[in-house]
Amino acid sequence: MQFTKGHGTGNDFVILDDPEGRLRLTPELAAALCDRRRGIGGDGVLRVVRAANHPAAARYADRAEWFMDYWNSDGSLAEMCGNGVRVFTRYLSSIGVTGSPDTGLPVATRAGVVRALVGPDEIAVDMGRPRVYDTSTATLDGLVLPGAAVDCGNPHLVCALPPDVDLAALDLTRAPGFDRALFPAGVNVEFVTPGEPVAGTDLHTLMRVYERGSAETLSCGSGACAVGAVALRDAGLDTGVVAVDVPGGRLTVTIDESTCWLAGPAVLVAHGEVDEDALPR
Ligand SMILES: N[C@@H](CCC[C@H](N)C(=O)O)C(=O)O
């Protein structure tokens, strides 16, 4: 099986080119590919399949030729992956699939169709406006942290740390607790603290994330959008530019009246062949 490996600010993916949708991708195979010791290693799998050839995306086929079939590293499916769309788009452009320079490349996801614009260094995705819809709490290290529930196509809980809690010192080797009644399908939990002013932006936030299905990752694009939306709301702003620093680098979130743009680097680092029979079962 051929694969490509790529990442966006350290959120890394195994990319499988399967335009006809012939590959029998199972939760076990996705988890085995993502295994960092016995497989290739990744926070998730991005299967590149024509929308018309996948039952979850056929309804989008008139609007988007390509479907990002996204799997978390534990083998579960997710509706959206912001960094995934950016890396997926980098892969498509590497094989000559480019969108229109004006309107970009439409990409179907389980949360609907988004569009990506390829710049010289960065790839930006029009993610749609995040919906901040409730309050809740996360528990971690004996702390109870209030947070905002945000829908970015996938679920997020954005928790601001009290000033005496150090973001870098949080122990994210274990999953934070959350309200299963509010998030029956699980949630990605972002922990945030304000950063120093950054030129060209309205706000600057530092973030770490514990992702549903993938544990702590170096970056989460949809999480950055959720964080940007909450940061602007808390600053009394409807629109603006937020620099979101994650352990893997910087993402820029731009929210206007109608949508949210997520921008940052997206890199392909390797191509190869994996022996499926040698993967862990
Ligand atoms: N890292 C992603 C989000 C991936 C999906 C997430 N773990 C979920 O289950 O919702 C991103 O960049 O958005």
The ligand as an SDF file (V2000), in Angstrom:
LIG
                    3D

 13 12  0  0  0  0  0  0  0  0999 V2000
   -6.6010   17.7770   14.3600 N   0  0  0  0  0  0  0  0  0  0  0  0
   -7.8040   18.0810   13.7000 C   0  0  0  0  0  0  0  0  0  0  0  0
   -9.0670   17.5560   14.3100 C   0  0  0  0  0  0  0  0  0  0  0  0
   -9.1600   16.0550   14.1090 C   0  0  0  0  0  0  0  0  0  0  0  0
  -10.4840   15.4500   14.5300 C   0  0  0  0  0  0  0  0  0  0  0  0
  -10.6880   15.4580   16.0170 C   0  0  0  0  0  0  0  0  0  0  0  0
   -9.7390   14.6530   16.7310 N   0  0  0  0  0  0  0  0  0  0  0  0
  -12.1240   14.9680   16.2940 C   0  0  0  0  0  0  0  0  0  0  0  0
  -12.3190   13.7850   16.6360 O   0  0  0  0  0  0  0  0  0  0  0  0
  -13.0460   15.7690   16.1680 O   0  0  0  0  0  0  0  0  0  0  0  0
   -7.8820   19.5090   13.2120 C   0  0  0  0  0  0  0  0  0  0  0  0
   -6.8370   20.0120   12.7780 O   0  0  0  0  0  0  0  0  0  0  0  0
   -8.9610   20.0960   13.1580 O   0  0  0  0  0  0  0  0  0  0  0  0
  1  2  1  0
  2  3  1  0
  2 11  1  0
  3  4  1  0
  4  5  1  0
  5  6  1  0
  6  7  1  0
  6  8  1  0
  8  9  2  0
  8 10  1  0
 11 12  2  0
 11 13  1  0
M  END
$$$$
